Amino acid sequence: YATVLHSLHQYPPALDAIERALAIAPGSIPARLMHMTVLISLKRAEEAEVEAEHALKIMPHETWIHEKLALLLRQRADFTRAIEDEQHVIAAAAAGKPGFSALEVARFTDDPTILARIARMSDAAQGIPRTPPVARPLDDRPLNIAYLSGDLHNHAVGHMLVDVLEAHDHHRFRILTAATSLAAPGAEGLRLRQLADEHLHLGDCDDAEAIRRLRKAEVDILVDLGGATESGRPGILVGRPAATQILWMGCPVSTGSSWYDAWLVDEYVAVPGYEQHVSEPLIRLPCCFHPITSGDRQTIPATLSRSELGLPVGVPVLAALHQSIKVSAEMIDAWFRITASHPLAVLWLAVTNPSARDLLRTRAQTNGLDPQRLLFTPYESD
């Protein structure tokens, strides 16, 4: 019951259910692992960490638990302890052990050989029969382009897509948005719908029905913004609802699949020679593959000042407002050294776990950066 509630994102009721189960069977390993999973979703990191460490004493070779523990340790900037668990995940991935996606492994290594192997395994595990593409004649009509995503709301992908939709020539192209999420669109999602010529809601249907709706809309080019992310819908892509299918924006690792005709990347996501490791044909953009401009100008207060944010005036502020789980020891050390190289610069970091601040200050000092030049803000997911 707790597993079902958790899958529906009903985390407090899920926690209540799993704690009642543990009261009956406190030694149940599946219940303990579910307890850890729910605690992670509730952002109760310290309690989840205790459960993960307890589980590893009983099942020391369970790679997915090492992966969860490594991310929990990153959240509180305990990179020294996280290294052992990260190395366990990398070794398991290099050996071809199943159980996680290329995107999950990419948090710990950017080795294209390892990531490609995991991506191919994930693709093979889908076991979905491929459907050949069907092209339609243009007959002097506009080209129909659909953007498929589970993040067409207050999400980084949704924000980046705004400028893309605004830049389209609607005389030459008919633009559709196709949302695969049940999440409420909010103001951001509604704005995306207004910028499109048509919106398809696919969050309430299975893959077969989603394919039917896309074909009915006569989509020529389907741009998948999810790929191997959690919100991705590979079952839709494999059904070939469009003659041309492109991977872009949301997923910086290969899917290992054969149903994309192109993957839009840049020279940093796909370094020279990367082609030999991936299944998707690469198109390198002459700029960053993320279409980041000035952001969603309608939602950024024009009067927001440094003083309101607690930032110093008149000095360079280097901001890294990422999720803590995406930041490795090598990355944070590089940021510290770069900041230290400028005598006036300060580094502004987002922290998921408040306890991370002391460890980050200590690590900054080790890298030659005065801890007073570190500034913190709570991480905001939206």
C-alpha positions in Angstrom: 0.0 0.0 0.0 2.8 2.4 0.9 4.5 1.6 -2.5 1.3 2.6 -4.4 0.9 5.8 -2.4 4.5 6.7 -3.1 4.1 6.1 -6.8 1.1 8.5 -6.7 3.4 11.1 -5.0 1.3 10.9 -1.8 4.3 10.9 0.4 2.9 11.7 3.9 0.3 8.9 3.7 2.9 6.6 2.3 5.1 7.3 5.3 2.3 6.6 7.7 1.5 3.3 5.9 5.1 2.1 5.9 5.7 3.0 9.5 2.6 1.0 10.4 4.1 -1.9 8.5 7.4 -1.5 10.3 5.6 -1.6 13.6 4.3 -5.0 12.7 7.5 -6.3 11.1 10.5 -4.1 12.1 13.0 -6.6 10.6 11.5 -6.5 7.1 14.2 -5.4 4.7 11.7 -4.5 1.9 9.8 -2.3 4.4 13.0 -0.7 5.5 14.0 0.1 1.9 10.6 1.5 1.2 10.9 3.6 4.4 14.2 5.0 3.0 12.6 5.8 -0.3 9.7 7.6 1.2 12.0 9.6 3.5 14.1 10.7 0.5 11.0 11.9 -1.3 10.1 13.8 1.9 13.6 15.4 2.0 14.3 13.9 5.4 17.8 13.1 4.4 19.4 12.2 7.7 16.8 9.6 8.5 17.0 8.2 5.0 20.8 8.0 5.4 20.4 5.9 8.5 18.1 3.5 6.7 20.5 3.2 3.8 23.5 2.4 6.0 21.5 -0.2 7.9 20.4 -1.8 4.6 24.0 -2.0 3.3 25.1 -3.8 6.4 22.7 -6.6 5.4 23.0 -6.2 1.6 26.5 -4.7 0.9 26.4 -5.4 -2.8 23.1 -3.8 -3.6 24.3 -1.1 -6.0 21.1 1.0 -6.0 21.4 1.4 -2.3 24.9 2.7 -2.7 23.6 5.1 -5.3 21.0 6.4 -3.0 23.5 6.8 -0.1 26.0 8.6 -2.3 23.4 11.1 -3.3 22.3 11.6 0.3 25.9 12.2 1.4 26.3 14.7 -1.5 23.3 16.7 -0.2 25.2 17.4 3.0 28.5 17.9 1.2 30.1 14.8 2.8 32.1 14.1 -0.4 34.7 12.1 1.5 32.3 9.5 2.6 30.3 9.6 -0.7 33.4 8.6 -2.8 33.2 4.9 -1.7 29.6 4.6 -2.7 30.1 6.5 -5.9 33.0 4.2 -6.9 30.8 1.1 -6.2 28.2 2.4 -8.6 30.8 3.2 -11.3 32.4 -0.3 -11.0 29.0 -2.0 -11.2 28.1 0.1 -14.3 31.4 -0.7 -15.9 30.8 -4.4 -15.3 27.4 -4.1 -17.0 25.3 -4.7 -13.9 21.7 -3.8 -14.6 19.4 -1.9 -12.3 19.9 1.8 -13.1 19.8 4.2 -16.0 22.6 6.0 -17.8 21.3 9.2 -16.4 21.7 7.9 -12.8 25.2 6.7 -13.5 26.1 10.0 -15.2 25.9 11.7 -11.8 29.1 9.9 -10.9 31.1 9.5 -14.2 31.1 11.0 -17.7 32.9 8.0 -19.2 31.1 7.5 -22.5 31.9 3.8 -22.7 30.3 3.1 -19.4 27.3 5.3 -20.1 26.7 3.8 -23.6 26.8 0.3 -22.1 24.2 1.1 -19.5 22.0 3.0 -22.1 22.1 0.0 -24.4 21.1 -2.3 -21.6 18.2 -0.1 -20.6 17.1 0.0 -24.2 17.2 -3.8 -24.6 15.3 -4.2 -21.3 12.3 -2.2 -22.8 11.5 -5.2 -25.1 9.2 -3.0 -27.2 8.7 -3.9 -30.9 9.9 -1.2 -33.2 7.5 0.4 -35.7 8.8 1.7 -39.0 8.4 5.5 -39.6 5.7 6.8 -42.0 6.4 10.1 -43.8 3.6 12.3 -45.1 3.9 14.5 -48.2 4.2 18.2 -47.3 2.0 19.5 -50.2 2.9 23.1 -49.5 1.5 22.9 -46.0 3.2 24.0 -42.8 5.5 21.4 -41.1 4.0 20.1 -37.9 6.4 20.0 -35.0 5.5 18.6 -31.6 7.5 19.1 -28.4 7.0 16.0 -26.1 7.7 16.4 -22.4 6.6 15.7 -18.9 8.0 19.0 -17.8 5.8 21.6 -19.5 5.1 23.5 -16.3 7.3 25.3 -13.7 10.4 23.4 -14.6 13.7 24.3 -16.3 12.7 22.6 -19.5 9.4 24.5 -19.6 11.2 27.8 -19.0 13.7 27.1 -21.7 11.0 26.1 -24.2 9.3 29.6 -24.0 11.9 31.3 -26.2 12.0 28.4 -28.6 8.3 28.6 -29.2 8.4 32.4 -29.5 11.1 32.1 -32.2 9.2 29.8 -34.5 7.7 31.1 -37.7 4.1 30.0 -37.4 3.5 30.6 -41.2 6.0 27.9 -42.0 5.5 25.6 -39.0 2.5 24.4 -37.0 3.7 24.0 -33.4 2.2 21.6 -30.9 3.0 20.9 -27.3 2.4 17.4 -25.9 2.4 17.1 -22.1 3.0 13.6 -20.7 2.6 14.6 -17.1 -0.5 14.7 -14.9 0.9 17.8 -13.1 -1.1 21.0 -13.1 0.3 23.2 -15.9 0.4 26.3 -13.7 1.0 29.8 -15.2 4.1 28.6 -17.0 2.4 25.6 -18.6 -0.5 27.7 -19.7 1.8 30.2 -21.3 3.5 27.4 -23.3 0.1 26.3 -24.5 -0.7 29.9 -25.6 2.5 30.0 -27.7 1.6 26.7 -29.4 -0.9 26.2 -32.2 -2.3 23.1 -30.5 -1.8 21.3 -27.2 -2.1 17.6 -26.7 -2.6 16.2 -23.2 -1.1 12.8 -23.0 -0.6 12.4 -19.3 -3.9 10.5 -18.9 -3.3 7.8 -21.5 -1.1 4.8 -22.2 1.5 4.7 -24.9 -0.7 3.3 -27.6 -3.3 6.0 -27.1 -0.6 8.7 -27.0 0.7 7.4 -30.3 -2.8 7.5 -31.8 -3.3 11.1 -30.7 0.0 12.2 -32.1 -0.7 10.5 -35.5 -4.1 12.0 -35.6 -2.4 15.4 -35.1 -0.3 14.6 -38.2 3.0 15.3 -36.5 5.9 15.4 -38.9 8.8 16.0 -36.4 8.5 14.9 -32.8 11.0 16.6 -30.5 11.4 14.5 -27.3 12.6 16.7 -24.4 12.7 13.9 -21.9 14.8 11.0 -23.2 16.2 8.9 -20.4 15.0 11.1 -17.7 12.4 10.0 -15.1 9.6 11.7 -17.1 10.6 10.2 -20.4 8.0 8.0 -22.3 10.1 5.6 -24.5 7.0 3.6 -25.3 5.7 6.5 -27.3 8.9 7.1 -29.2 9.3 3.4 -30.1 5.9 3.5 -31.7 7.1 6.0 -34.3 4.2 8.5 -34.2 6.3 10.8 -36.4 8.5 10.1 -39.4 11.3 12.2 -37.8 12.1 12.0 -34.1 14.7 14.2 -32.4 16.1 14.0 -28.9 16.9 17.4 -27.2 17.3 19.5 -24.1 16.2 17.4 -21.1 18.6 14.5 -21.3 22.4 14.9 -21.6 23.1 11.2 -22.0 22.5 8.7 -24.7 19.3 6.6 -24.5 21.0 3.7 -26.3 17.9 3.5 -28.5 17.3 3.3 -32.3 14.2 5.4 -32.6 15.8 8.8 -32.8 16.9 10.3 -36.1 19.0 13.0 -34.4 20.2 14.2 -31.1 20.8 17.9 -30.7 24.0 18.5 -28.6 26.9 20.8 -28.3 30.7 20.4 -28.3 30.7 19.9 -24.5 27.9 17.4 -24.2 29.3 15.4 -27.1 33.1 15.9 -27.4 34.9 14.9 -30.6 34.7 11.1 -31.0 31.6 10.8 -28.9 29.7 9.5 -32.0 31.2 6.0 -31.6 29.7 5.5 -28.2 26.1 6.6 -28.8 23.2 5.2 -30.8 21.7 8.5 -31.9 23.0 10.5 -34.9 24.5 13.7 -33.5 23.8 17.3 -34.6 26.2 19.7 -32.8 24.7 23.1 -32.3 27.1 26.1 -32.6 26.0 27.2 -29.1 24.9 25.7 -25.8 22.4 22.8 -26.4 20.3 24.4 -23.7 18.5 27.4 -25.2 19.1 29.6 -22.2 18.7 33.3 -22.7 17.5 35.8 -20.1 15.1 33.3 -18.7 11.3 33.6 -18.4 11.1 37.4 -18.3 7.5 37.4 -17.2 8.2 35.6 -14.0 11.5 37.3 -12.9 10.9 40.4 -10.8 12.5 43.3 -12.5 13.3 45.0 -9.2 15.0 42.1 -7.5 18.2 43.5 -6.0 21.3 42.0 -4.5 20.5 43.4 -1.1 17.2 41.6 -1.2 19.0 38.4 -1.8 21.7 39.0 0.8 24.4 39.4 -1.8 27.2 42.0 -1.7 27.2 44.9 -4.1 30.0 45.8 -6.4 31.8 42.4 -6.5 31.5 39.4 -8.9 29.0 36.9 -7.6 29.6 33.4 -9.0 26.3 31.4 -8.6 25.9 27.7 -8.7 22.3 27.0 -7.7 22.2 23.4 -8.7 20.6 20.4 -6.9 23.3 19.1 -4.5 23.1 15.6 -5.9 24.5 16.9 -9.2 27.6 18.4 -7.6 30.7 16.2 -7.3 33.8 16.7 -5.2 35.8 17.5 -8.3 33.3 20.1 -9.4 32.9 21.9 -6.1 36.7 22.0 -5.6 37.1 23.6 -9.1 34.5 26.2 -8.2 36.4 27.0 -5.0 39.7 27.4 -6.8 38.1 29.6 -9.5 36.5 31.9 -6.9 39.7 32.0 -4.9 41.6 33.2 -8.0 39.7 36.4 -8.0 40.4 38.5 -4.9 36.9 40.0 -4.7 34.6 37.3 -6.0 32.2 35.4 -3.8 30.5 32.0 -4.5 26.8 31.7 -4.0 25.6 28.1 -3.5 22.3 26.4 -3.1 22.1 23.8 -0.4 19.5 21.1 0.0 20.6 20.2 3.5 21.4 23.0 5.9 24.1 20.8 7.6 26.1 21.0 4.4 27.2 24.6 5.1 29.9 23.7 7.7 31.4 21.0 5.6 31.5 23.3 2.5 33.2 26.0 4.5 35.9 23.6 5.6 36.4 22.2 2.1 36.6 25.8 0.7 39.4 26.6 3.1 41.3 23.5 2.1 41.1 24.8 -1.5 42.4 28.2 -0.6 39.1 30.0 -0.5 38.2 32.1 2.6 34.9 30.6 4.0 33.6 34.1 4.4 33.4 34.3 0.7 30.9 31.5 0.6 27.2 32.5 0.5 24.3 30.1 0.8 20.6 29.9 -0.2 18.1 27.1 0.3 17.6 25.1 -2.9 14.3 25.8 -4.6 13.1 23.0 -7.0 11.1 25.4 -9.1 
